[in-house]
Amino acid sequence: MGKLFVIDGTDASGKQTQFEKLQERLKKENVDYKVISFPNYDSPSSSLVKMYLSGEFGENAKDVSPYIASTFYAVDRFATFKKELEEYYNDGGIVLADRYTTANMVHQAGKIYNKKEREKFLDWLWDFEFNIYKLPIPTKVFFLNMPPEYAFKLMENRENKFTHGAKKDIHERDKNHIIDSYNAACEVADKYNWIKIECVKENKIRTIDEIHEDIYNQIKNII
């Protein structure tokens, strides 16, 4: 059985940056690994996810039940794992994932305010993906703890530099959804013993290298 390391967090928390940084480090250390990002936009299995995020089922994230939205993502993960990762993982391979079931635990659980209902959803999601679909349970999950007020500033800078007016998806353009997701994520991280990587210290966003070292130091003795 292999090892699965997941980097997750809310929008603009630096997931992709840290994902790429970790790949560079493992390559430098001559560690063999495979990578996957979810949603897997290169696969037709992400079609329903694309429709959901583009607003075809509702302009607001909360227009779509967290249970229904989660099934879109689960199918994408199942198809990707079966076609691209299963043999390698079962042979003991190391897989790095940019988002995973953990993302549904963050974004979809954030739609549910009642704590009992949220717990019910999380229990359902765990059973659905890990017991019914038999997807691998992560070895370690790294939650990039970027408070929303800092994430919003980063999003503004990113838009000014890179997007040139590109349309955001229904998660990114809803600030309330980002706040709700962050609040849910902090609770979920405690529930499932995720490793919280603090992205802000003394009211300043930490450097990319500092955050990376926190992640790598947690992995190096496991791989």
Buried (B, 14 or more C-beta within 10 A) or exposed (E): EBBBBBBBBBBBBBBEBBBBBBBEBBEEEEEEBBBBBBBBEEEEBBBBBBEBBEBEBEEBBBEBBBBEBBBBBBBBBBBBBBEBBBEBBEEEBBBBBBBBBBBBBBBBBBBBEEEEEBBEBBEEBBEBBBEEBEBBEBBBBBBBBBBBEBBBEBBEEEBEEEEEEEEEBBBBBBEEBBBBBBBBBBBBBEEBEBBBBBBBEEEEBBEBEEBBBBBBEBBEEEB
